[in-house]
């Protein structure tokens, strides 16, 4: 039972109203959640009240696998998102978003019923439709494109930075709620589109201070690996199983890998060869003949991958990239080039992953359209930036917005009113302004507060106000001078412009 309209929370949550919170057995998720909370208290021999529930330490923490973003953490998040957004826009991508939850069938149509256990799914009370919080953005993107494919200008270049949810065990680099950057280019065939997408990811890494010594782009191609698998005896109808096996090989014991390989029609010699293929790594400038010889396929099979590598080298991005034929991406909808971004030592999970998926839009009811894209989560990337010392400050304080000016009332009778007036004027001028809420006229304490929030300048309103003047203090240099009140806006704007020019 919720709080009735017009009824206060205090009344509804009072301990004496415990009997009102007893929940009848039904499928209403809100009621069930409340029932579980009440039951837990009663099993512990305690009477239930919402006041006591919220006073427990466990309920002052976020749910397992989620995060609170206090200002310093939020500053780090925005720092990452600025790099993502800037790289996307500079490569010609437009930002989109979609609903936080979708029909459950949107995810099962692509990944099968087995994915349900990995989702946060629910049904509205009294309803018949099943929904799920989005675990990824690609199905939403495909649905949106399919819905308006005939009218959308092409090529379609979109990016999104939404929140995602996955019902999995939290661990280092993996949470139940996370931010993911999604970049997709739809309607263009060939390696030029793949270059654009990869360039967007790499430029974002550069803007975050990372280099090829920190991050490696591991490239492969489904067509090349498929040709190698078929040369080993894998049947066309079992290729999806073979890709899934390769994708999960590092999570399996060797014996399990051998058993599964045999199940898809590979003998012991072919299974051993498959393991070698999975470990094959070549330089980005390898030619088609070298790739074919290493994998046991023809040079012609390798040409599409070589074409992409040639473009990456021409775009001065080759230093970031390696060929790694253990990269196949487990999802069945990939049709061509595939790639992952990894921390250089390989100690972390993949930072990003993607590839070409030319059949996916059609799967969601749209026309057949070539497409390539990737997703990059913030969790592993944030760990990498922290561990490599690529954040301006470990706690994020130096990433937080710096006030252009801090207004200080030095006790003149008209100073308090002038602080409010000046603050309004400066803010209307597009400036970041702060002032103290403390009931003190101690200028030293107020300037200390200005320093703590990293303000660039302070304006001290003191006795000079009678002459229409205020004290302007450069907090970094420690210098101070008098300026007319009428010049404050222009002076702060000029100082801000100079600070930006020096960045």
N, C-alpha and C positions, 0 to 999 in steps of 0.2 A: 504494500500500500504506500503510495507516495503522499507527500504533503498536500492537503487539500488547498484549493485556491483561497487565498486570504488567511491561511493558517500559518503561524510562525514556525520556523524550524525548531526553536526552543521548545515549544509545546509538543511538536510531533516527535522529538527525540528524547523527551524526558523519560528517565528510567521507569517511572510508574506506568508508563504506557507500553511496557514490554509486551503485554498481551495483544496489543494492536498490531505488533510486528510479526506474530506467528503466521507462517506462510502455508497456505494450502498447496497440496501437491498439484502442480500443473507445469506446463512447459514454458512459462514466462521466465525469461532469463534473469531479469532483474529480481523477481521474487525468489528464484532459486538461489541466486548469489546471496541475498539477504538471509535466506533460510540456512545456508551453509555457515554463515558467520554466527548466527544465533546458536546453531547446533554445536559449533566448536566451543563456545563459551559454556553451554550447559553441560557438555561432556566433561569439561574441566571443573564442574561443580561451582560455576560462577553465574550470577544473574547477568542478563544481557542489558546493555545500554549503549547507544551510539556514542555517548560521551566517553565511556570507558574504552570502547573499541578504538576510537581515534587517538586516545592517549597512549596506547601501546606503541612501543618503539618500532615494531614491525610495520605498523601502518603509517609511520612517518617516512618510510623509505619507498622509492618507486617500485613498481612491480619488477620481478626478476627479469633480467634481460632488457630493461629499458633504462633511460638516463634522464636525469634532471640537467638542464642547461642553465647554470647560474651565469651571471654576466661574463666572466672570463671564458667559460666554456662556450658560451654563445658567440663570443668574439672569434674564437678559433673556428667554430662552425661557419660563421659568415665569411671568414678569411678563405676557407676552402671553397665555399659556394661562389665567392667572387671570382676565383680563378676558373671554376667550372663555367660560370655564366659568361664571363668575358671571352674565354676561348671559344665557346659555342657561338656567340654573337659575331665574333670576328671571323668565323668561318662560314657565316651566312645562315645559321640555324635560328629558327624562331621558337620562343618558349611556349609550351602548352602545359596543361595539367588535366587530370580527370578525377573521378570520384575516389574517395578513400576506400570504399568497398564496392564490389561488383557482384553480379550473379555468380554463384559458385560454378555453374556450368561453363563460364568463360574460361576458367582455369582447367577444368577437367577435360574440355574438348582438346586442349593442346597436350596436356601431360598425363591424362588418364585419371581414373578414380583413386589411384594410389597416392596422389598428391594431397588428398583431403586431410590426411594425418599431419601434414606439414603446414596446414592453414589454420587461421583463427576464423572459423565459420560459425554462422548463427542463423536462426530463423525468427522472424518477428512474431510476437505473441498473436495467435489466431490466424497467422498467415500461412501460405503454402510455399512461398519462395525461399530458397536457401541462398544465403549471401556469404561472402568471405572478404575479410580485409585483404587488400592487395599485397601479394608476396613479391610481385614484380610488375613492371610497367608495360612490357611488350604486348600482352593480350589487350590491355586498354588501348594502346596505340593502334594495334591492328583493327580493333573494333571501330575506333574513331575514323580511321582511313577508309575502312570498308563502308561505313555509313555515308560518306560523302565523296567517294572516290571520283565520281564523274565531274564534280564541281571544284575540287581542290586544284589549285595551281600546281603544276609540276615543274621540276622535281620537288618533292615534299621533303623539307629539311627541318626537322623538329628536335627540340630537346626539352627535358623536364627534370626537375630536382625535387621529387616528392618523397614523402615518408612511406616506408614499406614495413610489412609485418610478416614474420615467419614463426610458426610454433615449433621451435627446435631448441635443443639444449644450449643455453648460453655458454660461451667459452671465449678464449682470447680470439679476437677478430670476428666474432659472430655473436650477434645480439638478436633479440626477438623484435625489436623496433630499430630501424636504421634509416638513414637518408641515402638515396641512390641517384646518381646522375645518369640519365639515359639520353643517348644521342643516336638519331636514326636518320638515314638518307634513303628515300623511297622513290623509285621511278627511274633509276639510272643503273645500267648494267656496267660491268667491267671494273677494272682496277682503279680508275680515277675516283669513283665513289668510295672505294675502300681506303684509298689514300687520304681523302678528305676527312673521313671518320677517324682514322688513326692519327692524322695530324692534329685533330682537335684534342684528342687524349694526350698526346705528347706535349703540345704547347701548354696545356693546363699543368702538366707536371713541371715544366720549366718555370712557369709563373709561381709555382709553390716552392721554388728553389731546389728542385730535384734535378739530377743529371743522369746520364747513362750509367754512372757508377752506382747509382741508388736504385734505379728501376730498369728492368729489361722487358722489352716487348717480345713475346714468344709467339712466332707465326707458324701456321701450318695451313693445310688445305684438305678439305674432306675428299675432294676428287682424287688427289694424289694418294692419300692413305687408303681410299677405297680400291684404287687400282692395285696397290701393294697387297691389300688383304685378299683380293680376288686371285692374285697371282699365287697366293699361299693356299688357295682352295676354298676360301669363304664364299658361300653362295650369296647371290644378290639379295635374296629375301632375309638373310641373316646379318646383313651389314650393320643394321641399326643395333643389333645385339653386340656385334663386334666393337662398334664405336663406344657403346656404353661400357663394355669390358675394358677397353683402353683407358677410358676416362676415369675409371675407378681402380685402376691397377695398383696405385700406390696405397690404397686402403685395404688391399687384400694380402693374405698370406700367399706365398708362391704356389702352394698346393691347390688352394681354392682357384687361383688364376688358371692353373693348368686344367682343372676340372671344367671350368666354365668355357675355356677355349675349346676343349674337346666337344662340349655340348653344341657348339656352333659349327662343328664339322672340321676342326683343325686337328691334325695328328700331332704327335710329340715334336717332330722336327719343325713343323709349321708353327707350333706354339712357341718353341724356342726362338724362331725367327721373328715372330710377332713381338716377343719381348725385346729383341734387338731393335726393331723398328720403333718401338715406344721410347727407346733410349737414344735414338738417332738425333743428333744436333749438328747443324751445319752453319757456316757463316752466311750472312745475308746476301753476299755477292756470288753465291754458288750458281753455276749454270745448270740448265735443264738436264744435261747428260750426267753431271755429278749427282744430282738429286735422284735421277732414275736408277743409277748404279747403286746408290746407297740403300734404296728402298726396294729394288727389284721390280720397278715399273718402267714404262717407256719414257723417253725424254719428252715426247708429246704430252704425256699426262701431266708433266711438271710445268709446262709452259705458262698456264694462268698464274701460278704462284711466282714464277720468275718475273713475269710482267709486273706484278705488284712490287716485288723487291726492287726492280729497276726504278720504278717511280719513287719509292721511298728513298733510295740513294740519291736520285736526282733532286729531291726536295730537301736534301741535307738532313734526313731523319734516319739514315741507315745505321748510324752509330748506336741508336737505341735498340736495334732489332737483331734477333737471332732466329734461325729456323729450328723448330723443335717439334718433331712429329709425334711426340707423346701428347700434344695438344690437339684434341678432337672436339671438345665440348660435348657433354653427354646428351644434351637435348636434341631430339630427333629432327627439329625443324631447320637446323643449319644445313646449307646446301653447297657451300664453296669454301672460301677462305675463312679461317677461324683464328682467333688470337686471344692471348691473355697478357695482362701486365702483372709482373711479379717484382717483389723486393729482390734486389740483385743476388743476395745470398741464398734465396729460396726458403728462408726460415719461416716466412709468413704465408698465409693463404693468399690467393690471387687478389690483387687490388682491383682488377677489372677483367671482364671477359666479353667477347662478342664475336661477330662474324656475319657472313651473308646468309640471309633467310628468304629466298626468292618465292617460297610457296606459302608463307604464313598468312598474308593478307587474303589469299584465296580461301584458306581454311576457315576464315571468319566471315565468309560470304561476300568478299570483295572480288575484284578482278585479279588476274594474275599480274603481279607487279614485282619487279626486282627490288630488293631491299638489303641494307646492311646497317648494322648498329652495334652498340655496346652498352653495358651498364657498369658503373663504378660506384661502390659503396664508400661511405665516409669512415667506417670503423677501422678497417685495416690501413687505409690511407692516413687517418689520424695517428695511429700507432707509429707508422713509418716516419711521419713528419716529426713526431716527438722524439723517437729513438735516434733519428739522424740529426737532431738539433736544427731542424729547418723551420721551427716556429720562432718568431722574434723573442718570445719569452715562454718558458715552460707552462706558466699559469695562465697565459693569454692576456694578462693585464695590458701589455704594450700594444695589443691588437684592438683594444677598446677605443671607441671614438674619443678624440681629445677635444675638450671645449676650446673654442676660439678665445673666449674671454670669461673671466670670473669676476663678478661684481661684488665689491666690498663696501659696506657702509661703515664709515669711520666715526659716526656719532653726530654728524651735523644734523640740526633739526629737520631739514628738508631731505636728508639723504635717503631715508627709508622709502619715501614716495618716489624719489628719483630713481632708485634701484629698480622698482617695478616698471617705471616708465621707460627707462633705458633698455631693460630686458625685453620689453614688448617691441621696441623699435628695432633692436638688433636682430631679434628672431624673425621679425617681418622681413628683414634684409637677408634672410637665409643663413644666419650664423648660429653656431652652437654656443649657447649661453647658459651659465650656471651661476647660482648665488647661494649663500648660506641660509639655512633655516634656524641657525642657532641664535639664541637671545644673548648675544655678547657684542661688545664694541671693541674687543681686543683684536686689533688689526693683525698682530702676529699669529694668533690662532686662526683667523680667517684666511690669511695667506697660506698657512700650513694646510688648510682644507683645500685651497686652490691647487697646491702642489700635489696633494694626494690624488686628485682626480686628473692630474697631468694637464691642467690648463696651460695654454701657451702664454697668455697675458692676463693681467689683473687690472681692473679699473677701480681706483680707490676714491670714494666720494667723501671728502672731508671738508675742512673749513674753506678750501678754495672754491667751493660751490658758490659762495657769495659773489665771487668774481666771474662766475660762469666757467670755471675750470675744474678739471679732475686730474688725478695722478694716474699716469699710464706706466705700468710696470711690466717689463719683459722678464718673465719668471725664469727663463733659461739663462739669460745673460746677467740678470740681477740689476739691470739698469732701470732708472725711473725718471720720468719727465712730466711736465704739465702740458695738457692739451685742452682746447676749448670743448665744452660739452657738445657743441654743434658739429665738431669734427670727429666724434667718437665712431659713428657708423662707418664713415669713409676710411678712418684709420684702421679699424678692425678688419674691414674688407680687404684693404691693401695688404695688411700683414698676413691674412689668410692666403691671398694669392701668391705672396712671396714664399710662404711655407710650402704650398703645393708645387711651386716651380723648383724648389730645392729637393723634392722627393725623387 
